[in-house]
Structures are given as structure tokens and as C-alpha cells.
Amino acid sequence: MIENSESKAYASAGVDITAGYRAVELMKRHISKTVTPGVCSDVGGFGGLFEPDLTGITKPVLVSGTDGVGTKLKLAFLMDKHDTVGIDCVAMCVNDVICCGAKPLFFLDYIACGKNVPERIADIVKGVCDGCVQSGAALIGGETAEMPGFYPEDEYDLAGYCTGIVDKNKIIDHTTMKEGDVVIALPSSGVHSNGFSLVRKVFDVEKADLTSPREELGGKSLGETLLTPTVIYVKPVLALLENVRVKAISHITGGGFYENIPRSIPEGLCAEIDKAKVRVLPIFDMIAKTGNISEHDMFNTFNMGVGMTVIVSPEDEQKSLSVLKDNGIAAYPIGKIVSSDQKIVLR
């Protein structure tokens, strides 16, 4: 606590600066778990300092990504569960950065809320820290903004920013892709953090039973299933990059297969996906059935059980699957690269 820092006038307007100090004290023990050798500053400064280790890197390139959690937060509000959405926030950033082949270095978060409840803010930051640990990034800074009148007292928004590093000659370059290359799927844990505006509409979540076990969801409740945090693929993919020449990586976020996979495909080539090979998770079947949503729209909105795809040569397929399995990812092939101007075809 900062001595003599208390404003009764500001508090009368709905902003309790002392709550902010308490929140920082509560989150410090979580932040300490994310410290890596490059961290040069402590929590509370005006800027987060980080000294990257450039050993073995001839031409360092910084790669940055920023994102939020979106309306998945509405489920957190309804369930009053706030300790996992931070993982989603980190995942949405670091999973993008790894698509370039970059190793995440550090992360910063931004929380805007209607009322600063220190315990709730600490829970949110705990999730951020868990995500940072999973990705090997350090949480070196952040901001909590109490904004009464702008956000309801029990609601907040959460966004983050990540910077990674990659040697210029190791940046993922899809120009080596050719016909016959293999598209490998890395399974998702569920809906991840995209498409929740449609999910909320389909299930009418404000009125839905979010807590009762559902047989079609393997005994889990709808709320628990939807709040399952996004998989962070950083460490398995870094291991893959050390062993195999990866030609492209796609993070399957909003827009599903149709929007994200083509972003890594060069002109004249097409990812031909065999829909029968995609291991669709039960939650997506439930969404499609409940909302009467077409198969095309499902694949054009959600990850459908595939959170990331990598493209490798046929001769590297088995080694890729083996490396990913050794790192906790049960990857499997779902398609191949063919000559076409369509970029992606689902058959």
C-alpha cells in the first residue's frame, strides 16, 4: 500500500484507488511465477523492462500480437468464475505469435472494470499468469482501469499484448509449400475464445442451465464446457520447429477453417481438408443441432475441434506427429495441399 494515497473525492465518483493497491498486492504471488531470466523490472513501475537473450540469433526479429477474450467473458460473469479467462487472453496472443515461428518473451494485460474488486482482479491475473507459465512468457506489466458508469459493477473487459522473438532466417515461410504437403491438426479443448456471440445466442445463456451435467458433453455442464480455456500451443510447436521444417502454421480463431487456413497458403495452392477426418468435439455438434446451423457456417465460425494446423512435407509427417505427441498434443492429419486457386476446400 502506498502511504497517504487515498482520495475521498475520487471514491465518491466510484473509483477506489486503494482497491487497486490491494489488487496488486494479491496478484504479486501469481506474477512471480512468470518471471524469466530476461525480466529487469518489478511490478509497479511505469514500464516493463525485458532484456532478451540473443545467443545464437543472428538477425533478431520481434513479433507482436494483441487480442482479447471477447464475449466469452459473459460466461465468466454468469458462472462467477474468473480464474481461467486470463489463460484465454494469453492464448489468443501467443498462439498468433508462434505462427511466425517466434518464441514469446513477455506479456502485458489490460483489465477495465466497473468496480475494482481486488479478489476478482487477482483471480483474473492468476489466469493470465497461468497462461504465461504455459507459454514461457513473463508478465512484465499491466493496467487495471476502474471505470464506473462505463462498465456495470460486476463486469469487465480483458485484453493482452505479447512480444516474441525469432531469428530472421527461421521465420515460417510458406513459399516452400508444394502440392502433396500434409495438413496436420492440433486438437482444441473446445470453443476456445471465438464465436461466443453466436454461442450465447444459440443457448440463450442468460436463461440456460449452465451448471447441470450434460450426457452429450461427457457429464460436464454447459457452462464448464464453454469456459474451458484455450489450448496454448507454444511449447509443443517450438519443439516441432526444432525437429521439422514447418511450412505454415494457422491459428484457428474467428472465421474458422475458411478464414484462417488460407492465410498461410500461397497463391496457386489449396488446402484440401477431409471433413470426415476432423475430430469434431461434442460441443460443436450440440451448437449446430440447437441452433440449426449449417455445416458450412459451423466450419466458417468455429474451430470444430482443431485449434491449430501445421503444414509439413509428407516425409516429415510421422516425425511431426511423434514430436507433438511427446509434447502432449495428439495431432493427426486432416488433409493435403493441392494445386488450385481456391485456397481451401472442405470435402
ChimeraX attribute file (.defattr): number of C-alpha atoms within 10 A of each C-alpha:
attribute: neighborCount
match mode: 1-to-1
recipient: residues
	/A:1	11
	/A:2	7
	/A:3	5
	/A:4	6
	/A:5	9
	/A:6	12
	/A:7	12
	/A:8	11
	/A:9	10
	/A:10	11
	/A:11	12
	/A:12	9
	/A:13	11
	/A:14	17
	/A:15	20
	/A:16	19
	/A:17	18
	/A:18	17
	/A:19	18
	/A:20	20
	/A:21	15
	/A:22	17
	/A:23	21
	/A:24	22
	/A:25	15
	/A:26	19
	/A:27	20
	/A:28	16
	/A:29	13
	/A:30	19
	/A:31	23
	/A:32	15
	/A:33	15
	/A:34	23
	/A:35	21
	/A:36	17
	/A:37	10
	/A:38	15
	/A:39	18
	/A:40	12
	/A:41	16
	/A:42	15
	/A:43	17
	/A:44	14
	/A:45	11
	/A:46	9
	/A:47	12
	/A:48	18
	/A:49	15
	/A:50	16
	/A:51	11
	/A:52	14
	/A:53	11
	/A:54	12
	/A:55	6
	/A:56	8
	/A:57	14
	/A:58	11
	/A:59	13
	/A:60	15
	/A:61	16
	/A:62	16
	/A:63	22
	/A:64	20
	/A:65	19
	/A:66	19
	/A:67	19
	/A:68	23
	/A:69	24
	/A:70	18
	/A:71	17
	/A:72	22
	/A:73	21
	/A:74	20
	/A:75	21
	/A:76	19
	/A:77	13
	/A:78	15
	/A:79	14
	/A:80	11
	/A:81	17
	/A:82	21
	/A:83	20
	/A:84	22
	/A:85	30
	/A:86	27
	/A:87	27
	/A:88	28
	/A:89	29
	/A:90	36
	/A:91	30
	/A:92	27
	/A:93	23
	/A:94	34
	/A:95	28
	/A:96	25
	/A:97	25
	/A:98	29
	/A:99	23
	/A:100	19
	/A:101	25
	/A:102	26
	/A:103	24
	/A:104	27
	/A:105	27
	/A:106	29
	/A:107	29
	/A:108	21
	/A:109	23
	/A:110	18
	/A:111	18
	/A:112	20
	/A:113	23
	/A:114	20
	/A:115	23
	/A:116	28
	/A:117	17
	/A:118	19
	/A:119	16
	/A:120	18
	/A:121	25
	/A:122	22
	/A:123	21
	/A:124	22
	/A:125	31
	/A:126	25
	/A:127	22
	/A:128	30
	/A:129	29
	/A:130	20
	/A:131	29
	/A:132	30
	/A:133	19
	/A:134	18
	/A:135	25
	/A:136	20
	/A:137	26
	/A:138	26
	/A:139	29
	/A:140	26
	/A:141	20
	/A:142	21
	/A:143	14
	/A:144	18
	/A:145	18
	/A:146	23
	/A:147	18
	/A:148	16
	/A:149	12
	/A:150	11
	/A:151	15
	/A:152	12
	/A:153	16
	/A:154	14
	/A:155	16
	/A:156	22
	/A:157	18
	/A:158	22
	/A:159	21
	/A:160	25
	/A:161	20
	/A:162	27
	/A:163	20
	/A:164	22
	/A:165	25
	/A:166	23
	/A:167	17
	/A:168	15
	/A:169	12
	/A:170	16
	/A:171	19
	/A:172	21
	/A:173	17
	/A:174	15
	/A:175	12
	/A:176	14
	/A:177	20
	/A:178	20
	/A:179	15
	/A:180	15
	/A:181	21
	/A:182	27
	/A:183	26
	/A:184	23
	/A:185	25
	/A:186	26
	/A:187	23
	/A:188	23
	/A:189	19
	/A:190	24
	/A:191	27
	/A:192	28
	/A:193	26
	/A:194	22
	/A:195	21
	/A:196	22
	/A:197	12
	/A:198	15
	/A:199	21
	/A:200	17
	/A:201	11
	/A:202	17
	/A:203	17
	/A:204	11
	/A:205	16
	/A:206	12
	/A:207	8
	/A:208	11
	/A:209	14
	/A:210	20
	/A:211	13
	/A:212	12
	/A:213	15
	/A:214	14
	/A:215	9
	/A:216	13
	/A:217	16
	/A:218	11
	/A:219	11
	/A:220	16
	/A:221	18
	/A:222	20
	/A:223	20
	/A:224	18
	/A:225	21
	/A:226	22
	/A:227	24
	/A:228	17
	/A:229	24
	/A:230	26
	/A:231	23
	/A:232	25
	/A:233	26
	/A:234	24
	/A:235	18
	/A:236	18
	/A:237	26
	/A:238	16
	/A:239	15
	/A:240	21
	/A:241	17
	/A:242	10
	/A:243	13
	/A:244	15
	/A:245	17
	/A:246	23
	/A:247	23
	/A:248	25
	/A:249	28
	/A:250	24
	/A:251	25
	/A:252	27
	/A:253	25
	/A:254	18
	/A:255	18
	/A:256	23
	/A:257	29
	/A:258	22
	/A:259	17
	/A:260	21
	/A:261	24
	/A:262	18
	/A:263	14
	/A:264	23
	/A:265	24
	/A:266	17
	/A:267	13
	/A:268	13
	/A:269	19
	/A:270	22
	/A:271	29
	/A:272	21
	/A:273	21
	/A:274	14
	/A:275	14
	/A:276	10
	/A:277	12
	/A:278	17
	/A:279	15
	/A:280	17
	/A:281	18
	/A:282	16
	/A:283	19
	/A:284	19
	/A:285	17
	/A:286	15
	/A:287	16
	/A:288	17
	/A:289	12
	/A:290	12
	/A:291	14
	/A:292	10
	/A:293	13
	/A:294	11
	/A:295	11
	/A:296	12
	/A:297	13
	/A:298	19
	/A:299	18
	/A:300	19
	/A:301	22
	/A:302	27
	/A:303	31
	/A:304	26
	/A:305	22
	/A:306	27
	/A:307	26
	/A:308	27
	/A:309	25
	/A:310	23
	/A:311	28
	/A:312	24
	/A:313	21
	/A:314	14
	/A:315	10
	/A:316	17
	/A:317	18
	/A:318	12
	/A:319	14
	/A:320	27
	/A:321	20
	/A:322	15
	/A:323	21
	/A:324	22
	/A:325	14
	/A:326	13
	/A:327	16
	/A:328	11
	/A:329	19
	/A:330	14
	/A:331	20
	/A:332	22
	/A:333	20
	/A:334	21
	/A:335	23
	/A:336	21
	/A:337	23
	/A:338	20
	/A:339	15
	/A:340	15
	/A:341	11
	/A:342	15
	/A:343	22
	/A:344	22
	/A:345	17
	/A:346	14
	/A:347	9
